[in-house]
């Protein structure tokens, strides 16, 4: 089982590189049980979307 620290690190890394199958499965399992990390994932998505809209990318 991933810790929240490791899960948030993986979510951040996923913005720059594809995660391995093992990483994706571990992260999904963690997110099913952790509302804090689920919220962090939503915030990352929101920030990324906002930056794309502002930057035109």
C-alpha positions as CSV (number, residue, x, y, z in Angstrom):
1,X,0.0,0.0,0.0
2,X,1.2,3.5,-0.9
3,X,1.6,6.2,1.6
4,X,0.0,9.6,0.9
5,X,3.4,11.1,0.3
6,X,4.3,8.4,-2.3
7,X,0.8,8.7,-3.9
8,X,1.1,12.5,-4.3
9,X,4.6,12.1,-5.7
10,X,3.3,9.6,-8.3
11,X,0.4,12.0,-9.2
12,X,2.9,14.7,-9.8
13,X,5.2,12.5,-11.8
14,X,2.3,11.4,-14.0
15,X,2.1,14.9,-15.3
16,X,5.5,14.5,-16.9
17,X,5.8,10.8,-17.7
18,X,3.6,7.7,-18.1
19,X,3.3,5.6,-14.9
20,X,4.1,2.0,-15.0
21,X,1.3,-0.5,-14.7
22,X,2.3,-1.3,-11.1
23,X,2.4,2.4,-10.2
24,X,-1.0,3.0,-11.8
25,X,-2.6,0.1,-9.9
26,X,-1.1,1.1,-6.6
27,X,-2.2,4.7,-7.1
28,X,-5.8,3.7,-8.0
29,X,-6.0,1.4,-5.0
30,X,-4.8,4.2,-2.7
31,X,-7.2,6.7,-4.2
32,X,-10.1,4.4,-3.6
33,X,-9.4,4.7,0.1
34,X,-8.0,8.1,0.6
35,X,-10.2,11.2,0.2
36,X,-7.3,13.6,0.8
37,X,-5.3,12.3,-2.1
38,X,-8.4,12.1,-4.3
39,X,-8.9,15.8,-3.6
40,X,-5.2,16.5,-4.4
41,X,-5.7,14.7,-7.7
42,X,-8.7,16.9,-8.5
43,X,-6.7,20.0,-7.7
44,X,-3.8,18.9,-9.9
45,X,-6.2,18.4,-12.8
46,X,-7.9,21.8,-12.2
47,X,-4.5,23.6,-12.1
48,X,-3.3,21.8,-15.2
49,X,-6.5,22.7,-17.1
50,X,-6.3,26.3,-16.0
51,X,-2.7,26.7,-17.1
52,X,-3.5,25.2,-20.5
53,X,-6.3,27.7,-21.0
54,X,-4.2,30.6,-19.9
55,X,-1.2,29.5,-22.0
56,X,-3.3,28.6,-25.0
57,X,-1.8,25.1,-24.9
